[in-house]
Amino acid sequence: MNPKTAQARGFRHEAFFYSDNDEFLAGTVPYLEEGISAGETVLVVLPEPRLRLVQESLGGAAEAVEFWQMGDVGRNPARLISAWQDFLLTCDPEKGVRGLGEPISPGRSAAELEECELHELLINLVFAEERALTVMCPYDTSGLGDEILAGAERSHPVCRHPHGKAVSRRYSPEALLEGQLSPPPRPAVTLPFGRADLAMVRHLVAQCARSARLDTRRNEDLVLSVCEVATNSIQHGGGAGTLDVWDEDGDLVCSIRDEGRIGDPLVGRKRPRPDQPSGRGLWIANQLCDLVQIRSSAAGTEVRLRMRFNG
Amino acid sequence: MVRRHGCIDSGGGLGPEGHACWGFDQPEEFVGAALEFFTDGLRANRRLVYLSGEPVAEQRERLDSLGDVGGMVDRGALHLLELKHLYRLGEPVDPVSQVALFTAAAEAAEADGFSGVCLATQSTEMVAEPCTWDAHLRLESRADQLATTVGFSALCGYQRDAVPADVLGDLAALHPVANAAAEAAPFHLFGERGRLVLSGEVDRFSTDALLRALDYAYLPGAPTLLDLEALDFVDHYGLEALAVHARRLAANGGCSVHNRPPRVERLCELLELAL
């Protein structure tokens, strides 16, 4: 996709680098104020404490702005696209829309950061056709590694630094779902499954979730999500698959591998339409799990679902 | 309190509202389960009724270990009946009049001083012809919905080599309990004092069976009260099937869904599904 085309249609996606709260506010508050005074619809999705900082700095103008906690809506970054799309449906089509979103922040795990970067790349695909929409994504240069900051330059057509604006030349969203996830760090429980084994898949996951002391609700949500993904393997992934379950960095991880290939990099990220015959399983998993990682290539597909022990 | 439901490995312990589907390969396997079932029935002062395709003399021999079979028959504590004397085998039964017969049998047993009827029926010959399946499945569900309202419990045997596996699976799903030899779908749909309880697990590969079961269990003219209290798992395919069924019934007596577990509520909310 050509970034210039996206811009011509009115979608702007910028990274903004800051190193402390002052730089953060100096870059974000005027950006938001500009939108408010131009009569645009403004949405801010930030983690704390920066959400509160922005609210306080805007003062009375904050009343015209919609605020979402990144920790709720963007805990799993794969939920953000459908949340944004739902929001856009509620907006006045005559007005421009301006967003400030910081999914990538230093508190995130390595797996989460990987998925956040994928989300930032996919945004370019989803909103390419969108009418006047500007999204700014702040990056904390004091707490994020060089690799993450280089990723910001790959995923954002425009990058802004505190002392000026620069157009990035490294924008390249391609081969989005290819690549490999890191192998399990410790031995996993492995269960090959076919159509006759779905109940066993569910009971194994429920058992592991009980051992990991997930509460009832998160246990049930994980069991449902794994079952939905395993059903996809049976229906679209060659009739069978393999489930691995392990724990890693305070997460219970369920991996479902099969021989199918997913062509749509946006799979599971858009709210399914009521009349749509399929495409609900991964969307449900995205809404219920703390993190969902999908990788697919000619070698097959892996879907990894994570639940925090202390969610 | 939901009736006992799920998988069983004995004809005993089914309780006064028991209704079990028992798949078997050898006739002796069914007789063994029937003897366990009858032992409970004797203790509960039920009238025992044994129904099969065998001649009465053969039935007597099979039940010999119950004790004084001749005396029990003479006292009316045990009725031995041949299928061909009750049914025109090879033709569909009329579920409504059959249920009237079961109700009358339970009432007569109570009038005679028993607490009700325990029916062990080796029903394989009733479903030998494909034309009998639909009516027989409806009969099983109606009889089941009767079991919690009159003193009537039943153990229904089907020989596996004479009944297609999917038909036997559908039969098992319409009983609250079934043995592993009959079980196909991991759910049961059974009556509970005017409500229809869905128990067990429903996923993508059991939704077709669920829709068939809901159709067999449908009583024309009456509102359907579907209870999900005992539903241990349902995926989005199963939930959509329930929503389809409820919509179909909107103009046919209506369908209301009760006791939705929280995880069902959450999935309905996610999918914006009215149930």
Interface residues (C-beta under 8 A of the other chain):
Chain A: R195 L198 A199 R202 R217 E220 D221 V223 L224 C227 E228 T231 I234 Q235 P272 P274 R280 G281 I284 Q287 L288
Chain B: P186 E201 D203 R204 F205 F233 D235 H236 Y237 P262 R263 R266 L267 L270 L271 E272
